[in-house]
Structure formats: structure tokens, C-alpha cells
Amino acid sequence: MQPSHSVSLLGGTAPNILHIDMDAFFASVEVLDRPEVAGKPAVVAHDSPRSVVTSATYEARALGIRSAMPLVTAKRLCPDVIVLEPHFEKYRAYSKKVMSIFYDFTPVVEQLSIDEAFLDVSGAQKIFGTPEQIAQQIKDRVRDETGLPCSVGVASTKFVAKLASTKSKPNGLLVIPEEETLAFLHPLPIETIWGVGKKTAEVLHKRGLHTVADIAQSPPASLISALGQAAGTHLYELSWARDPRPVSTQRAEKSIGKEHTFNEDVTDAEKLKATLLFQADHVGAQLRKAQLEARTIGLKVTFSDFESLTRSRTLPEATSVGREIHKVVCELLDELKTGGRSIRLIGVRAASLVDAGTQQLSLWGDEGDAWKEAEIVMDQVGEKFGPDSVRPASFLRKIEPTRESGTPG
């Protein structure tokens, strides 16, 4: 494990928001049961030709191995990489332990995913000390009670707190007082701003914008012209560390889904995947409308004998892009191996929802950025001319109008 380190930029108003992120969570949990792997390049994945990396130790990351990378690519980068089979029930159990520690310090906890959360500690300081002291106490308890490392960012806004935790990785603690926020933020590259993927970065770089300070000094109208009203305004506000969102303990929507019951049972894989594309696009649009992204994508299948099966996958990074959701559910369908059984209902569900833009969009690369931009345009056209005014080319072959259900849950 990496040694813990703490950096404080104290000298002004103490911030109240903590962002806590477990370090290489799945891999770290597996190493607890395989201590001989500690300090070595290792990945969490099913050891099969079609598998992808779910998590990687920092030693593996130093060799260029990343989450969502095909396992065969990881093995090319490091032929001796150790492959650890995933055990999701263990990850859920450790997550529950970690979150319970957070609640011992404050009731204001916003769990973003299985391995990260925001905490508002403004009401805890009389009991536990300064935010920096609280952060260190949490780190110590997590390590002592679970054996796992985590990184903590402390700041006055959620945006800066998350940047600080990322900067402090692995196993670090970074405090950004309110008065030092812009000094910390402005020298950073534009890619550190929430939602700036490769395509957006290219547009900004072509305009000579390379740091957050460059964005902050740009006329808002110029950013809006380049990126659109929503994105341009969003980036400008964040470049000045303006993020009014409080730490939220509740979310009205826990999941968003879409199901389709066929008029006649279906065995044709092409038709099933075309239906999934329609559903994934719908779910993606609903996520974007709610300004949410999903860390978990699920598939539901009901056979002609009314037996139902569900499968899900937790992604390394959240998404609201329909084509990315479609890719995952198609993979889940292939893995289901239905054996040609007739299917009467199929559905897509997005869960483990987080606020849009709280994670970088690097998982899907250029293609993902391009699809997201295209789907946002489709959203705008749909709002003006109706939801069916723009549809994928694959839907020129019409899917029968049958019983559909869309369910936020």
C-alpha cells in the first residue's frame, strides 16, 4: 500500500465539504485476501479473452493499464500482470463498512457510488475538530477497520473537493481553504474541469485555452459560441469555482429504466439488440434531462414461460450516453446465453445515479464524446419537434408499437 500523505493549504476560512474516494477499491479489496500481491501490478478481471479490466493497482496503472481496458491489452503492456477474479459481494460489504464510518462523523453524506462520497462536516467540528482533523480521523478509521486506503479532498465546494481528492491520490489528504481556491484551481489544465472530455478539450485548445485560468479570463459569450449555452456557461462558472450544489442526502430518482413487451415472442438477436438501442437512447435522454449519470447498467429479460432474469454491470465511470449504455446491455445479453429461448419482454435500467459532470469522460474516449454531443443535439431537436423526430438509422426498420414502460425508481 502507498504511504499516507497530507497536504494543507490552510491560511484562511476552513472548508466544510469532504470528497472521499477509495483508492483502486476493487483491487485493494482483493489484495486484502492476497497479501502476496501487494506492491505488484495486478488487475481485477475475469481471466478470459473477452474480459475487460474492472480495477487496477497503482503499480499496474504506472505501466499504462487502466479500468475498462481489454484484458488482452493489459497483458500486452505487462505480461506478468496478476489477474484477480472479481467478488462483487465483497465490494458491497466493504462499501457498507466504509459508509457507516462516514455516518459516524456526520449525517450529511451523499454517496456517489460504491466507493466514493461527499460529506458536509460543518456541524461536526465542535465534536471532532477542524475539517482537516476530521478527514484524517476518517482515513485512520477506514484503514484500521477495513485495511483499505482512501484519498480525501477538503474544500468549500463539491467541485473543488473532488479535484483535491484526485490530486491527493493515492492515499492522500489535500485541504483547499476558500481563500486559496483560485490559486489552486487556475493553474490546472482544462481537462480537470467536470465534463471536459477530449472533444471539448480539442475545441478549447484550438482557441488557445489550455488552463482553467484561460477559461476564467475568456468572455462567456466566446465560450457559449464554441460549446453552446449550457456547456459554455457551466465551464465558465466552474472556472471561478462557483458550484452552489449542497451535499445531498437524498435523491428522488434511484434508477431510470425502459421496458418493452413484444406482441409476439422474439428469438432474433438482431431485433432484440435493436430494441435495446431504442431503450438505451431513451434512458440516456432521461438521464441527461435529469442532469444525472449512471454508474450501473442493468438488463432485464422475461422469457415466454414468464421466467425473468436480470444482469447488471458497474462501470468504472458514469455515463448518460445512449450508445454506451447500449454497448453494455448488448454485452450482458450475449453473456446471458439464452440458448434461443423465446423472449416476451426486454428492458434496460440505469442505476447508481450521480450528478452529471462529477466524473471525467475519459472512459469512452473520442467516440464517447462524439456520441454525447450528437445525442445532446437529438435531445434539442426532440424537445422542439417531438421525441420521434430524430431516430437512429437502425430504426428505419420499425419496431412494432407495443407495451412500453419507462420507470424512474
Disulfide bonds with the S-S distance in Angstrom:
none
